[in-house]
Amino acid sequence: MEGRRVAVGWAARDPAGVLSPYSFTLRDMGPGDVMLRVLYCGLDHTDVHQMRNEIHMTIYPLVPGHEVVGEVMEAGKDVEGRFKVGEIVGVGCIVGSCGECICCKSNREQYCSKMVFTYNGIDVDGQPTRGGFASTMIVYHKFVVHIPKKLAPEQAAPLLCAGVTAYSPLKHFCGEEKGLKGGVLGLGGVGHVGVLIAKAMGHHVTVISSSNKKREEALEHLGADAYIVSNDAREMDGAVGSLDFILDTIPAVHSINSYLSLLKPDGKLLIVGVAPQDLQVSTTALILGRKTIAGSFIGSIADTQEVLNFWEEKELKSMIETVKMDYVNKAVERMEKNDVRYRFVLDVHGSDLS
């Protein structure tokens, strides 16, 4: 243990999910590793599910955070020329995979059966991985991405999970087509970047939300073309059979059958929100219309770099609220009440973590 570096972060100790200061020892640097000083980290619903062990896989103490933007402090000898000290970089949801399976060899490492999560996984030293709610991280360089120079680091953070979670299925299932009529179900962290990305790809976008509260923001600030209140039977009936795809971003248990009716024949419901329990579906609604339900899990490292470059090229801007680490528990409370537009980003480097 001599010579190992100590990091300071905020951790949950039990299923109550309350975060508080926590010190831990970093693993040794390997020749292919990058050490980064964490600058910013997004807060998302998966963090809360894991903090509270709602997915029944949490290893405590848990240091969350997988929308990490940092500055390279040190690079191993095998990283030469790829990342430089002082460069601003990003780390998303995974920090390891086997490198040998069909998924890894086809740039789909997020589906590798031996994938290692950025936090709550098992690192190469056998210890739990710790996320970006901490001062410092050591990550294998193949799971680190470049942050484009024109992107503010706090703006880049949500793209490392929320952004690529929306971008990857839109690219995969819609391809190069433009002008499709799409819906975005849920206007939170993933949903709001999904609207921006789908519009920038050239699609007609309808936001589907449970109330009217976000109508003005969706139409005027995010550029959506239409807005449907899912609890309004008249609005839902008026949209039956109108959409080519729906990006379902809701990270909670919800009924999806009424949304299937909004799809055209051959339409696709793309589920990216991670709910703590399985959703129920009417197979009749699928059969009568040859409709498809598909899932998508974050995106590859290549997808992550692509969405960052796409964001810079299209000059997009997410709606975020930047807060200090000592506000994180309050931020969790507010996020659960949908009282944030639309992503909390923690100013880790600017916070007193002790």
N, C-alpha and C positions, 0 to 999 in steps of 0.2 A: 504493500500500500504506500510505501514511502515515495514521495515525489508526485503522487497523484493530486490532481486539482480538485478543490471543493467548489461546488456551485451552490447558489442560494436560490430557492424558488418558493412557490406556494403550492401546498399539497392538501388533498383530502385524506383524512385518516380512517374514515368509516363511512357507512352508507348515508349518514346525515348529509354528506357532501359539502360540508363547510371547509373552505380553503383557509390556510394560515401558513406563516413562514416555515420553511423546512430546508435544512442543509443536507447535501448528499455528495458523495464522492463520484467524480466522473471516471469512466473507464479510461484505460490507457489509449493514447493516440496510436493508430496503425499507419502504415505507409500510404494507404489509400484514403485516409480520413481527412476531414476538414473540421477544425474547431471554429465555432462562431460565437460571437457576442450577440445575444438576442437583443434586438431593438424593439420590435413590435410583435404581437401575437393576437390573432383573432380569437373570439370566444364563440363557440357554436353549441347546438343542442346535443351533439354527440359527447362533448365534454361533460355536460350535465348528466346524461345517461350513464356515463362511465363513473363520474364522481359518486353517484348514488347506487352504483352496482345494479342498474335497471336492466342491463343486458347479461347480468350474472357471470361476469368474467373479470371483474376488477381485482387488481393486485394493489393492496394498500401498503404504504402510503402512495398515493397517485398524484403525480405532477402532470396536469393536462396540457393541452395546447398543440395543435397541428396545423396552424396557419402562421408559420414562423418566418419572420424576416430578420436577418442578422448581418453582421459584418465579419468577414473572415479574419480571424486572429492568427491562425496557423494552418498550414497545409502540409500533409505528408509528402514524402519524396516521390511517390507515384502520381501525385496530383499536379505536378509541375506543368505549367502552361494551361491548365484548365480553370483553376481558380487562383486568384492572387490575394495576398494579404491586403486588407482594406476594401476589398470588393463587397458590394451589397448582394446578398444571396437569399434564397428561400428554401424552406423545407416544408413539405406537405404532410400527408397522412401516413406515409410509409417510409421506413429507413432501411429496409432489407428485403431480400428475396433469394431464392435458391440460385438464380442465374442460369439454370440448366433445363428447366421444363419448357414445354411448348409456349406457355404464357410469357415467360421471361424472354424467350428467344424471338417473340413476335411483338415486343413492346407492349405487353399487357401484364406487367408484373404485379398490378393490383389484384390479379386473380390467381397469383401463385399460392399454392397450398401452404408454402413455408414463408409467406410474406410476414414481415415484422412491422408492427405498428410503431409510429413515432413515440407514442407513450402506451403503457400497459401491454407492451410486448416483452419478449425476452431478447436481450442484446447479446452480442458475440461473447461477452464475458459471463453469460449466464444470469446476469442481474436484470431487473425490470428496466425497460426504457423509460426515460423521463422526457416530457415535452417542453414546449416553449414558454410555459409560465415559470421560467427560470432564467438565471443570468447567462448561462453558458450551455452549449451543446457540442457533442462530438458526433459527427455523422459521416458515414461512408459516402465518398464524393459522387457516386452514381445516383444518389438520391437527393442531391443538391441541385438547384436550378439558379440560373442567372436572373437577377432582377433588372429589366431594361432601365437605362439611365434616366429616361424621361418620366418614369413612374415614381411617385413619392412612396417611400417604404411602407407607410401606414395604409396607403391605397392598395399596395400589392398584397398585403396580408390576406384579405378575404378571398383572393383569387386562388390561393394555395389549397383550399378545400372547396369552399362554396363556388368559386369561379369554375374550377375544372370539373366539379360535379355537374354543373349545368352545361358546360361546353362539350364535354366528351360525348354524352348521348345525342346532343343536337348534331354534332359532326357525324357521328356514327350512323344514326338512323335517318337523318335528313340529307346527308351527303352534300353535294354541290347545288342541290335544288334551291331556288329562291322563290319567294312569293307564296310559300305555303301558309295556310291559316293554322296558327298554333295557339294553344292555351298554356298559361302558366298558373298552376294551382298552388296557392299559398304565396303571399308576398312578404317573405322574411329575408334572411340573409342569403339563402340560395335563390329564392324566387326573384328578388329584385335584380340580382346580376343575371339571372336567366332571361328576364325581360330585355335587359340591355344587350345581351349577347345575341338573342334571337332577332331582335330588331336590326342589329349591326350585320347579321347574316342575310338580311333582306326579307324576313318573314313578316306577315301580318300577325300581331300579337294581341290576344285577349287575356286579361288578368281575371282570374276566378278567385274570389275571396268571400269570406263568410259574412262580411258587413260592408257598408258603404264608406267606412272610415278612411280607407286608403284610395278611394276613387280619384280624387283630385291629384294626389301624388303620382299615382300610376299613369294617368293620362297626361298630366302637364309636366311632371319632372322626369319620369322614366320613359316617356314617349310611347306608352302602350296605345293601341288603336281602339280598343274596346274594353269594357269592364262588366263583369257579371257578378251579381251577388248570389252566392250558391243557395242561400236560404230564401230567395225570392222565386217562387214557382213560376211566375210569369216570365221572368228573365231567363230562367233555365229552359223553359219550354220553347222560348223564342230562339234558342241557340242549338236546339236538337239537330244533330247531323251536320254541323257547320265546320267542324275542326278536323284538320289532318293529323294533328298530334296534340297531346297534352303532356307537359312536363309537371309531374306531381312531386312537389318539394316538401309536402307536409311531414314533419318528423314525429307524428303521433298517430294513434289508431284512429281511423276514419273510414267511412263507407265510400267505396269507389264506384259503386254500381250506377249512381246517378250521373257520374262524369262520363262513363262509357257511352251513355246516350248522346252526348255532345259530339262524339266522333262520327265522321263520315265512314262509309264502308271502307275497309282496309286501313282505318285509322289506328293510331298507336298511342297507348297510354304508357308513358315512360316514368317509372317510379324510381326516384332517387332519395326520397326522405326515408331515414332509418327509424321505423317505429319499434317500440319495445315489445310489441306483440304482432302476430301475423294479421294481415288484412283478409277479409272475406270477399269473394267475388261470385257473381252470377255467371255461370258458364253459358247460359242461354244468351245473355247479352253479347258474349263474344262470338258465338256461333252465328247469330243472326246479324251478319254484317262483316264477317271475317275480320274481326278486330283483334288486335294484338296487345297483350300486356307484357312489357319488357322491363327488366331492371338494369340499372347501371350503377357501378360502385366507383366513386370518385373518378379517376382517370389515370392514365399512365404518366410516367415522368415526362415523356415526350409531349403528351397532351398538356401537362402543366406548363412546360416551357412555351408551348404554342399559345395557350390562353393569355399568358403574360405578354407575349409579343403582339397578339391580336388586340389586346386591351390598349397597348401603347399605340399601335397603328391606327385604331379607330378613335383614339383620344376619348375613351370612355372614362367615366368617374362613378365609383360606387358611393353610396350614402352611408357614412360611418359615424360613429361617436367614439372618440378617443378618450380613454380614462386611465387613471393610475391603478396599480395593482391593489392598493388598499381599498379600492371601490369594487373589486371583483365580485364579492358575495352579493352586494346590492345590484350589480349588473345582472347576475344570474336571476335574481328576483324579478327585475324589470323585463328581462328577456322572456321569462315565462308568462308575463302579462302582455306580451307583444308591445311593450313600451320602449321600443328602440327603433330608430330609422337608420339602417336596417341591420347593422352589424356593430357590435362592440369590438373595438380594437384596443388591446392593452398596451400602454406605453411602458414596456418592461424596463428598458434602459433608463428611462426617466423617473423610475419609481424607487423608493426605498424598500427593498425586498426583505430586510431583516426584521 
